[in-house]
Each structure stands twice: as C-alpha cells, then as structure tokens.
Amino acid sequence: MDPNPPKSWSIHTRQEIIAKYQILEHVGSGAYSDVYRGRRLSDGLTVALKEVHDYQSAFREIEALQILRGSPNVVLLHEYFWREDEDAVLVLEFLPSDLEAVIRDAKRERDGGGGSPPAGEIKRWMLQVLDGVDACHRNLIVHRDLKPGNLLVSEEGVLKIADFGQARILLDDGNVAPDYEPESFEDRSSEQADILQRPDTVEADTECPDGHNSQEQGAITREAYLREVDEFKAKNPRREIDKETSLFDGDTSCLATCTTSDIEEDPFKGSYAYEAEEAREDAQGSLTSCVGTRWFRAPELLYGSTDYGLEVDLWSLGCIFAELLTLEPLFPGISDIDQLSRIFNVLGNLSEEVWPGCTELPDYKTISFCKIENPVGLESCLRNHSSDEVSLVRRLLCYDPAVRATAMELLQDKYFIEEPLPVPISELRVPRSKNSHDEDSPGGWHDYNDMDSDSDFEDFGPLKYTPTSTGFSIQFP
C-alpha cells in the first residue's frame, strides 16, 4: 500500500480522463495537488497528470503554460480538464528527474572521490535554465518559485521549468485578456483542444552558434524587453491582470508578525508534484511577499515587499547557480530571519548605499541586524571557482533589483563562449529519476528538518526590543 496515499482519488472516476489516459501510479503529492504517471491510450505516450486542488493555482499554471507553449525549456502542457465543482487536471509531459537530483548525484560522486562536475556540464545546465527564464520574462511572466526541484530534466538531459502555480503575468502582452479564464472541458472549441492535445513540440536541442537554445517565440530586442519592464514598473507598480482571482491578504507579510511562514512545505520534498507555499493576493490584486521557497527568496520578499517584478526570479537564479557550482545551498536559512542573517553575513548589511530606497521596505524598520563589519563575500563561498563564475553569480545576487542582470544579458556573457565550452545536451549525466539515491545513504544538504521552525527566535541569543511610534523594533545579533 502506498505509505503516502493521495488526498483525492477522483481522477480515477472521471470518465473524460480515463477514456483517454491509463493512470499508472501516484508519484507525488503536496498541499494543493496530486501527480500521477499515466499513459495516453491513443499512442502510448507517458504523461504526468497533475490534479490541482486549488482553483487559483490551476488557473495560473494553465494560463502561463498556454502562453509559453513551444518554449523548449518550459514544460509542455498537452491538455487540461476543467469541470465546474471538479479539480482541474493538467496533462503535462512526464520528466523523470530534476536539477535537485543532478546536484545530489554530483555531490555524492564528489564526496566519493570522483571530483566535481566538469565546467562544460555546469555551463550547459545554466544555459538551459537561462533560456527557460528568458522565455518567461520575454512574456513578462514572473515564476516566483524557481529552485532546483522545479527545474525538471528529461532522460535526454533537456531541462524544463515547471510548477507555474505561483506565476503571475505582469503585463498584458496582447495574447491574454485581463478577464481571461480557462475554458471548461465542455466549452473548449475543437480547434483549441487540437492545439493543446497536439504532441508535437519544438526540438529542445536545436542550438544557435553561440551555444544556447533558440527562442523564437515572443522574441524581442533587449532594449524593447527592458523598456517594457520599465514601463510596467512606472505605470503599474502594484497591478496584475488576474484581479478576479485575488484572495484577501491585507498588509501582512512573512515578517510583519516576526514569525516564519507556516504554510511552506519542505522545498525539496521528493515528488514530481510542484508544490510550494501558496501565493495569496490582497483584495486589490497586489502581490504578496510570501511566495517562493525560503532558500531562493529575494531580500525584497523577505522584507515584506509587495512591489516587485521579474527581478525576484533573477535572485533565485543566483542562488541556483551558486549551488550548481558548489553543490551546497548558498543561503540555507531555517527561518526567514535566519535567511536574512545568512545573506548579510555573505553580502554585508542592507543599506541605502547599496540599494537606494530599501529603507521604505515594509519590514525594514521593524527588524534590524547588527552591523556586519567583515562579510565573508561571494569569493569565500565560491572557493576554487574562477572569477568569471563568481562574477556571474554576483551579477544576480545584487540587493538592488534594478541592478540584477537579466536572463537575456547573461545568455551573452563571455563565460559561455570561452573554454571549456558547454557540452552538448546529449553528453550530460542525468539521474534516472528524482529519487534515484540509495535509501540507506547518509543525509545530505537537502535532509534538514528545520525549514518550518515554529519560531524565528529559537536559534538566536538575547534580542533587543525598542519601542517605536508604531509598535516596536527587534534587533538580532
């Protein structure tokens, strides 16, 4: 018997689904979805059937994946089933592994004396991630939960971004109307159904001379891309288009009450399901700060900002790339406050000097840290790595979001065109599955139990409370 049975077996009784798919096994579950491996009866294609128990999450994922359809480094949505009073079921391409498993296997090999992954392999993984993020950002889609476990990998080594349940579209680009809503299974036209069900995809290993995948869909110039982002920030600092799906969140943030978020799942839970903390918006459709997985969460989110954009994904990229290089998490915080402390210990304190305007962040004046006189710096965290590798990570891990390098810019970085060159995708070493490690192997970096500590204060010494005109301020050592 499955030790972790799915929350709902309704997918097995839905005639429109079982008429087209054989459900083979339950492969993962989380707070808002169950995922099954299935087989399409018409041609035997293996697929993932994702049963989403939350309307808002399903809405966002379908919308984003329809826009990004054809992007080689974004998971393919074959079709979806949506009936009134029923959970949405998304039929996705089945990808057996992910970047988390790649890192875990490389760490095991290194610790066993096999050495670190070759630079050419790391570059190819990075380029695939950048191509996927670039496709999202060209369409002004912010993913909001980039992490190794959401970067799925095919048997052939093709990496694809998945789990768009927290994604938001920051600007209507003409392809999605403000009042867009996924059509029910019954209402879809035959033409739309044919488009979604078509198994053909863009070849993912078609490469340009400069070494990365071609992204023709939604291609725009760098200037136009940056101009659109700037115009959006100026005109719509707090607006998003799917206001009708908003849930009340008030003015709260992860740190406003000085407690860690209590709705987060273990970020590397071993399942195909793409679960993470649900993103909830206020009644006006404003963004929330409680999104993403803590280790990869940008400082503006940790300080409660609801006025952010694509740049939060870029910070996550910096954390992912650092982990690819070292095979260790860069900022493995056990609480939101501990997360900030770890960031400051490496990069130094947050101030107006390094990020003009940071003092206006919602929680900046509520929580303060002692001055870090000698931050360790990224070079110390990336020992034995080249200056180009350190520079790549540094361009992403900037306090000021406006200074972070875009995916488009990094794709042109000299790091990727200098020796050793990125290896072909066919030469990448790919784990058989997400859970291919030995059951009796000792715990690694991902086996920690304090992700959701009950209190942010447990691991700190005496705290300094200072009354203010609006309440109090807490200073951490």
C-alpha positions as CSV (number, residue, x, y, z in Angstrom):
1,M,0.0,0.0,0.0
2,D,1.2,3.5,-0.8
3,P,2.5,4.9,2.5
4,N,1.5,8.4,1.3
5,P,-1.9,8.0,-0.4
6,P,-3.1,10.9,-2.5
7,K,-5.6,13.3,-1.0
8,S,-8.2,12.5,-3.7
9,W,-8.9,9.6,-5.9
10,S,-11.4,11.5,-8.0
11,I,-9.2,11.4,-11.1
12,H,-9.8,7.6,-11.3
13,T,-13.6,8.1,-11.7
14,R,-13.6,10.9,-14.2
15,Q,-14.8,9.4,-17.4
16,E,-13.4,12.1,-19.7
17,I,-9.9,11.4,-18.3
18,I,-9.9,7.6,-18.1
19,A,-11.3,7.4,-21.6
20,K,-8.1,8.9,-22.9
21,Y,-5.4,8.0,-20.3
22,Q,-4.4,5.0,-18.3
23,I,-3.4,6.1,-14.8
24,L,-0.3,4.0,-13.9
25,E,0.8,5.2,-10.5
26,H,0.6,8.1,-8.0
27,V,4.1,9.7,-8.0
28,G,3.8,12.7,-5.7
29,S,1.5,14.9,-3.7
30,G,1.6,18.2,-1.8
31,A,-0.6,20.9,-0.3
32,Y,-2.5,21.6,-3.4
33,S,-2.0,18.8,-5.9
34,D,-1.5,15.2,-6.6
35,V,0.6,13.9,-9.6
36,Y,0.2,10.7,-11.4
37,R,2.2,9.0,-14.1
38,G,-0.1,8.0,-16.9
39,R,-0.2,6.6,-20.5
40,R,-2.0,8.2,-23.3
41,L,-4.2,5.5,-24.9
42,S,-4.0,6.8,-28.4
43,D,-0.3,6.5,-28.8
44,G,1.2,5.1,-25.6
45,L,2.9,8.4,-24.6
46,T,3.9,8.6,-21.0
47,V,2.5,11.8,-19.3
48,A,2.1,13.4,-15.9
49,L,-1.5,14.1,-14.8
50,K,-1.5,16.8,-12.3
51,E,-4.7,17.1,-10.2
52,V,-4.7,20.6,-8.8
53,H,-7.0,21.1,-5.7
54,D,-6.7,24.9,-5.7
55,Y,-8.5,26.9,-8.3
56,Q,-6.1,29.9,-8.3
57,S,-3.0,27.7,-8.6
58,A,-4.5,25.8,-11.5
59,F,-5.7,29.0,-13.2
60,R,-2.2,30.5,-13.1
61,E,-0.5,27.4,-14.3
62,I,-2.8,26.8,-17.3
63,E,-2.6,30.5,-18.3
64,A,1.2,30.6,-18.1
65,L,1.8,27.3,-19.9
66,Q,-0.5,28.2,-22.7
67,I,1.4,31.5,-23.3
68,L,4.8,29.7,-23.1
69,R,3.8,26.7,-25.3
70,G,6.6,25.9,-27.7
71,S,9.3,27.2,-25.5
72,P,11.9,24.4,-25.5
73,N,12.9,24.9,-21.8
74,V,9.4,25.1,-20.3
75,V,7.4,22.0,-19.5
76,L,4.7,21.2,-22.1
77,L,1.0,21.3,-21.3
78,H,-0.7,18.7,-23.6
79,E,-4.2,19.5,-22.5
80,Y,-6.3,20.1,-19.4
81,F,-9.6,19.0,-18.0
82,W,-11.7,21.5,-16.1
83,R,-15.3,21.0,-14.9
84,E,-17.4,23.0,-12.5
85,D,-17.0,21.7,-9.0
86,E,-14.1,19.4,-10.0
87,D,-10.4,19.8,-9.5
88,A,-8.5,20.8,-12.7
89,V,-6.3,18.1,-14.2
90,L,-3.3,19.2,-16.2
91,V,-1.8,16.7,-18.6
92,L,1.9,17.5,-18.8
93,E,4.9,15.9,-20.4
94,F,6.5,13.5,-18.0
95,L,10.0,14.3,-17.0
96,P,11.5,11.8,-14.6
97,S,14.3,13.8,-12.9
98,D,15.2,17.4,-11.9
99,L,18.1,19.6,-11.2
100,E,18.0,18.8,-7.5
101,A,18.7,15.2,-8.3
102,V,21.6,16.3,-10.6
103,I,23.1,18.3,-7.8
104,R,22.6,15.5,-5.3
105,D,24.2,12.9,-7.5
106,A,27.1,15.2,-8.3
107,K,27.7,15.8,-4.6
108,R,27.7,12.1,-3.9
109,E,30.2,11.5,-6.7
110,R,32.5,14.3,-5.5
111,D,32.4,13.2,-1.9
112,G,33.2,9.7,-3.1
113,G,36.4,11.0,-4.7
114,G,35.1,11.3,-8.2
115,G,35.7,15.1,-8.4
116,S,33.3,18.0,-9.2
117,P,31.2,18.2,-12.3
118,P,33.1,19.5,-15.4
119,A,32.6,23.2,-16.1
120,G,31.2,22.3,-19.6
121,E,28.3,20.4,-17.9
122,I,27.6,23.2,-15.5
123,K,27.5,25.7,-18.3
124,R,25.0,23.6,-20.3
125,W,22.7,23.3,-17.3
126,M,23.0,27.1,-16.7
127,L,22.2,27.9,-20.3
128,Q,19.1,25.7,-20.3
129,V,17.8,27.4,-17.1
130,L,18.6,30.9,-18.6
131,D,16.8,30.0,-21.8
132,G,13.7,29.0,-19.9
133,V,13.7,32.0,-17.7
134,D,14.3,34.3,-20.7
135,A,11.2,32.8,-22.4
136,C,9.2,33.5,-19.2
137,H,10.5,37.1,-18.9
138,R,10.0,37.9,-22.6
139,N,6.3,37.3,-21.9
140,L,6.6,39.2,-18.6
141,I,5.7,36.1,-16.6
142,V,7.4,36.0,-13.2
143,H,7.7,32.5,-11.9
144,R,8.2,33.3,-8.2
145,D,9.3,29.8,-7.2
146,L,12.5,29.0,-9.1
147,K,14.5,26.3,-7.3
148,P,16.3,23.1,-8.4
149,G,13.2,20.9,-7.6
150,N,11.1,22.9,-10.1
151,L,13.7,22.5,-12.9
152,L,12.7,19.2,-14.4
153,V,15.0,17.1,-16.6
154,S,14.2,14.6,-19.3
155,E,16.0,11.3,-19.9
156,E,17.9,13.0,-22.7
157,G,19.1,15.9,-20.5
158,V,16.7,18.6,-21.6
159,L,15.9,20.9,-18.6
160,K,12.5,22.5,-18.4
161,I,11.0,24.9,-15.9
162,A,7.8,23.6,-14.2
163,D,5.4,24.5,-11.5
164,F,3.8,27.7,-12.6
165,G,1.2,27.6,-9.8
166,Q,2.6,30.8,-8.3
167,A,3.4,32.5,-11.6
168,R,1.9,35.9,-12.4
169,I,1.7,37.8,-15.7
170,L,2.9,41.3,-15.0
171,L,1.7,42.9,-18.2
172,D,-1.0,42.1,-20.8
173,D,1.1,41.5,-24.0
174,G,-1.9,41.2,-26.2
175,N,-2.2,37.4,-26.0
176,V,-4.0,37.2,-22.7
177,A,-7.1,39.4,-22.0
178,P,-7.5,40.8,-18.5
179,D,-10.6,38.8,-17.9
180,Y,-9.1,35.6,-19.2
181,E,-10.3,32.3,-17.6
182,P,-9.5,28.8,-18.7
183,E,-12.4,27.3,-20.5
184,S,-14.1,24.2,-19.1
185,F,-13.6,20.8,-20.8
186,E,-17.0,21.0,-22.3
187,D,-16.7,24.6,-23.7
188,R,-13.3,24.3,-25.5
189,S,-13.6,24.5,-29.2
190,S,-12.3,21.6,-31.3
191,E,-9.6,23.9,-32.6
192,Q,-8.3,24.9,-29.2
193,A,-8.5,21.3,-28.0
194,D,-6.5,20.2,-31.0
195,I,-3.8,22.7,-30.3
196,L,-3.4,21.7,-26.6
197,Q,-3.5,17.9,-27.4
198,R,-1.0,18.0,-30.2
199,P,2.0,16.0,-29.1
200,D,4.5,17.8,-31.3
201,T,6.9,20.1,-29.6
202,V,9.8,22.3,-30.6
203,E,13.0,20.4,-30.7
204,A,14.8,21.2,-27.5
205,D,18.3,20.6,-28.6
206,T,18.4,22.9,-31.6
207,E,21.3,25.2,-30.8
208,C,22.5,28.6,-32.0
209,P,26.1,29.1,-32.8
210,D,26.6,30.9,-29.5
211,G,25.7,27.8,-27.6
212,H,22.2,28.2,-26.3
213,N,18.8,27.2,-27.5
214,S,16.9,29.3,-30.0
215,Q,13.9,31.1,-28.5
216,E,11.9,32.4,-31.4
217,Q,8.5,32.6,-29.7
218,G,8.0,36.1,-28.3
219,A,11.5,37.2,-29.3
220,I,12.1,40.9,-28.8
221,T,15.2,43.1,-28.7
222,R,17.0,43.7,-25.4
223,E,16.0,47.3,-25.5
224,A,12.3,46.6,-26.0
225,Y,12.4,43.9,-23.3
226,L,13.9,46.3,-20.8
227,R,11.7,49.2,-21.9
228,E,8.6,47.1,-21.4
229,V,9.7,46.2,-17.9
230,D,10.5,49.8,-17.1
231,E,7.1,51.0,-18.5
232,F,5.3,48.4,-16.5
233,K,7.0,49.5,-13.2
234,A,6.2,53.1,-13.9
235,K,2.6,52.6,-14.9
236,N,1.6,49.5,-12.8
237,P,3.7,49.4,-9.6
238,R,1.2,47.2,-7.8
239,R,-1.2,45.9,-10.5
240,E,-1.6,42.5,-12.1
241,I,-4.2,41.4,-14.6
242,D,-5.9,38.5,-12.8
243,K,-7.5,40.5,-10.1
244,E,-10.6,38.4,-10.2
245,T,-8.7,35.5,-8.6
246,S,-7.3,37.6,-5.8
247,L,-7.7,36.5,-2.2
248,F,-7.5,38.8,0.8
249,D,-4.1,39.1,2.3
250,G,-4.2,42.6,3.8
251,D,-1.0,44.3,4.6
252,T,0.7,41.3,6.2
253,S,4.0,39.8,5.1
254,C,6.2,36.9,6.2
255,L,8.0,39.1,8.7
256,A,5.3,41.6,9.7
257,T,4.4,39.4,12.7
258,C,8.1,38.3,13.2
259,T,7.1,34.7,12.6
260,T,8.2,32.3,9.9
261,S,5.6,31.4,7.3
262,D,3.7,28.4,8.5
263,I,2.3,27.3,5.1
264,E,5.6,26.3,3.5
265,E,6.3,22.7,2.5
266,D,9.8,21.2,2.7
267,P,11.2,22.8,-0.5
268,F,12.8,19.5,-1.7
269,K,10.1,17.1,-0.9
270,G,10.7,14.0,-3.1
271,S,7.9,14.1,-5.5
272,Y,7.2,15.1,-9.1
273,A,4.5,17.5,-7.8
274,Y,5.4,21.1,-7.9
275,E,4.2,22.1,-4.5
276,A,5.2,25.2,-2.6
277,E,3.7,27.9,-0.5
278,E,0.5,29.3,-2.0
279,A,0.7,32.9,-3.1
280,R,-2.2,35.0,-2.0
281,E,-3.0,38.5,-3.1
282,D,-5.0,41.2,-1.4
283,A,-8.4,42.5,-2.5
284,Q,-6.8,44.9,-5.0
285,G,-4.7,42.2,-6.7
286,S,-1.4,43.4,-5.2
287,L,1.5,41.0,-5.0
288,T,2.3,39.1,-1.8
289,S,5.7,38.7,-0.2
290,C,5.0,35.2,0.9
291,V,6.0,33.4,-2.3
292,G,8.8,31.0,-3.3
293,T,10.9,28.8,-1.2
294,R,12.9,30.5,1.5
295,W,16.4,29.5,0.4
296,F,15.8,31.1,-3.0
297,R,13.7,34.1,-1.9
298,A,14.9,37.6,-2.7
299,P,15.6,40.1,0.1
300,E,12.7,42.3,-1.0
301,L,10.3,39.4,-0.4
302,L,11.9,38.6,3.0
303,Y,11.4,42.3,3.9
304,G,7.7,42.1,3.0
305,S,7.7,43.9,-0.3
306,T,4.6,43.7,-2.5
307,D,6.1,46.0,-5.2
308,Y,8.4,43.8,-7.2
309,G,8.7,42.2,-10.6
310,L,10.8,39.8,-12.7
311,E,13.9,40.5,-10.6
312,V,12.8,38.1,-7.8
313,D,13.4,35.3,-10.3
314,L,16.9,36.6,-11.0
315,W,17.9,36.5,-7.3
316,S,16.7,32.8,-7.3
317,L,18.8,32.2,-10.3
318,G,21.9,33.4,-8.5
319,C,21.2,31.0,-5.6
320,I,20.7,28.1,-8.0
321,F,23.9,28.8,-10.0
322,A,25.9,29.1,-6.8
323,E,24.5,25.7,-5.8
324,L,25.4,24.2,-9.1
325,L,29.0,25.4,-8.7
326,T,29.5,24.3,-5.1
327,L,26.9,21.5,-4.7
328,E,25.8,23.2,-1.5
329,P,23.0,25.6,-0.8
330,L,24.3,29.2,-0.6
331,F,21.8,30.5,2.0
332,P,20.1,27.5,3.8
333,G,18.1,29.6,6.2
334,I,15.9,27.8,8.8
335,S,13.6,30.8,9.2
336,D,13.0,34.0,7.4
337,I,15.1,36.0,9.8
338,D,17.9,33.4,9.7
339,Q,17.7,33.6,5.9
340,L,18.4,37.4,6.0
341,S,21.2,36.9,8.5
342,R,22.9,34.4,6.3
343,I,22.6,36.7,3.3
344,F,24.0,39.6,5.3
345,N,26.9,37.5,6.6
346,V,28.0,36.9,2.9
347,L,27.0,40.2,1.2
348,G,27.0,42.7,4.0
349,N,24.2,44.7,5.6
350,L,21.4,46.2,3.5
351,S,21.6,50.0,3.4
352,E,20.6,52.9,1.2
353,E,24.2,53.0,-0.1
354,V,23.8,49.6,-1.7
355,W,20.1,49.8,-2.5
356,P,18.6,53.3,-2.7
357,G,15.0,53.1,-1.3
358,C,15.5,49.9,0.7
359,T,14.5,51.7,3.9
360,E,11.0,52.0,2.6
361,L,10.5,48.2,2.5
362,P,7.6,47.3,4.8
363,D,9.6,45.5,7.4
364,Y,12.9,47.4,7.2
365,K,12.3,49.5,10.3
366,T,10.7,46.6,12.2
367,I,13.7,44.3,12.1
368,S,17.3,45.3,12.2
369,F,20.6,43.4,12.5
370,C,23.9,44.3,14.0
371,K,26.4,45.7,11.5
372,I,28.5,43.1,9.7
373,E,32.0,44.5,9.8
374,N,33.6,41.8,7.6
375,P,31.1,39.9,5.4
376,V,32.7,36.8,4.0
377,G,31.9,37.7,0.4
378,L,30.9,35.5,-2.5
379,E,34.5,34.6,-3.3
380,S,34.8,32.8,0.0
381,C,31.6,30.9,-0.7
382,L,32.8,30.0,-4.2
383,R,36.3,28.9,-3.4
384,N,38.2,27.3,-6.2
385,H,36.0,28.8,-8.8
386,S,37.0,31.2,-11.5
387,S,36.5,34.9,-11.4
388,D,34.0,34.6,-14.3
389,E,31.9,32.1,-12.3
390,V,32.0,34.4,-9.3
391,S,31.1,37.4,-11.5
392,L,28.1,35.5,-13.0
393,V,26.6,34.8,-9.6
394,R,27.5,38.3,-8.3
395,R,25.5,39.9,-11.2
396,L,22.4,38.1,-10.0
397,L,22.8,38.5,-6.2
398,C,22.5,42.2,-6.1
399,Y,20.5,43.8,-3.3
400,D,19.1,46.4,-5.7
401,P,16.7,44.6,-8.0
402,A,17.3,47.1,-10.8
403,V,21.0,46.2,-11.0
404,R,20.5,42.4,-11.3
405,A,21.5,41.0,-14.7
406,T,18.6,39.8,-16.9
407,A,18.5,36.3,-18.3
408,M,18.9,37.8,-21.7
409,E,22.0,39.6,-20.7
410,L,23.6,36.6,-19.1
411,L,23.0,34.5,-22.2
412,Q,25.5,36.8,-23.9
413,D,28.1,36.5,-21.0
414,K,31.6,35.7,-22.2
415,Y,31.6,32.8,-19.6
416,F,29.5,30.7,-22.0
417,I,31.7,31.2,-25.1
418,E,35.1,30.7,-23.5
419,E,36.8,27.3,-22.9
420,P,35.7,24.9,-21.7
421,L,32.6,25.3,-23.9
422,P,29.2,24.0,-22.8
423,V,28.9,20.3,-23.6
424,P,26.1,19.0,-25.9
425,I,22.9,18.1,-24.1
426,S,23.4,14.5,-25.1
427,E,26.6,14.4,-23.0
428,L,25.0,15.5,-19.8
429,R,24.8,12.9,-17.0
430,V,21.2,12.6,-16.0
431,P,19.9,10.8,-12.9
432,R,17.3,8.1,-13.7
433,S,14.7,9.7,-11.5
434,K,14.3,12.4,-8.8
435,N,14.6,9.7,-6.1
436,S,17.4,7.6,-7.6
437,H,19.6,7.9,-4.5
438,D,20.2,5.0,-2.2
439,E,17.7,4.6,0.6
440,D,20.4,3.9,3.2
441,S,22.7,6.7,2.1
442,P,23.6,9.3,4.7
443,G,21.7,12.5,4.8
444,G,22.9,15.3,2.6
445,W,22.4,19.0,2.4
446,H,18.7,18.6,1.5
447,D,17.9,16.5,4.6
448,Y,17.3,19.2,7.1
449,N,14.2,19.4,9.4
450,D,14.1,23.0,10.5
451,M,12.7,24.6,7.4
452,D,9.5,25.5,9.2
453,S,10.7,26.3,12.6
454,D,7.9,27.2,14.9
455,S,9.6,30.4,16.0
456,D,12.1,32.6,14.2
457,F,13.7,33.4,17.6
458,E,14.7,29.9,18.7
459,D,18.2,29.9,17.4
460,F,19.2,33.4,18.5
461,G,20.5,34.8,21.7
462,P,19.1,37.8,23.6
463,L,17.0,40.1,21.5
464,K,16.9,43.9,21.7
465,Y,13.3,45.3,21.7
466,T,13.0,49.0,21.0
467,P,9.6,50.8,21.3
468,T,8.7,52.9,18.2
469,S,5.8,55.2,17.4
470,T,4.1,52.3,15.5
471,G,4.9,49.4,17.8
472,F,8.4,48.0,18.3
473,S,11.7,47.1,16.6
474,I,13.6,43.9,17.1
475,Q,17.4,43.8,16.7
476,F,19.1,40.5,16.1
477,P,22.7,39.7,16.9
